[in-house]
Amino acid sequence: MSIFTPTNQIRLTNVAVVRQKRAGKRFEIACYKNKVMGWRNGVEKDIDEVLQTHTVFTNVSKGEVTKKQDMVKAFGTEDQTEICKQILAKGELQVSEKERQAQLESMYKDIATLVADMCVNPETKRPYTVGLIEKAMKDVHFSVKPTRNTKQQALAVIKKLKETETINIERAQMRIKFTVPQREAKKVRTKLTKIAKNVEGENWEDDEFVMVALMDPGCFREVDELIRVETKGKGSLELLSLKEVEEGDEKF
């Protein structure tokens, strides 16, 4: 599709329109195709790679630009780049039914792939195949939300699969090595053992206490802050492995 905009005499090509209705008005932005979902998923960070122009329109195809007072009333600002970002986040991508279906199928596959990559069967400690995860998602009637990024939706899938016990699944554990000065070791050790899934080893070396433990990935920020605060910056943690799975390529 090629759009001629008489307001600035720029011919826009390969346009993907994102539309949002707000305060009784319609607002549209002109984006590059295949870039909108990349922005929403956090893959694309450069707004200039997403927007064809930082102009906010009432109708992109006709080149009709939004009035300043309408932008201020609806968004509380006349900063068009900021408004574009808000529309990008919550607006509806205008695509054909065929394109929409292909987009949803692609996101569905991406979400299943993320879940398979993040999780294991807790009994075997081996990952599931993407196909099995997709089947489990269908069993719990999971539907893709185009405006949410794939990681958020993958975490929602994991939660739902665990709640419904559709399959036996849990997040793959991280193996972390903690090094703490002996003065704070006892207090820190008590707190860490409450968070850890499994303590693999402990050692008192010279003036330091060393622990290696398996942790849920969701606890990383918590233990990082714990070590930093309790040791006043003198302790450290080292990520030894991001995913603790059994050796071998076999998947179930």
Beta strands, then each sheet from edge to edge (+ up, - down):
strand 1: 2-5
strand 2: 10-13
strand 3: 15-22
strand 4: 25-32
strand 5: 57-59
strand 6: 64-65
strand 7: 92-94
strand 8: 119-120
strand 9: 170-171
strand 10: 173-181
strand 11: 198-205
strand 12: 208-215
strand 13: 236-244
sheet 1: 1+ 2-
sheet 2: 4+ 3- 7+
sheet 3: 5+ 6-
sheet 4: 8+ 9-
sheet 5: 11+ 12- 10+ 13-
end
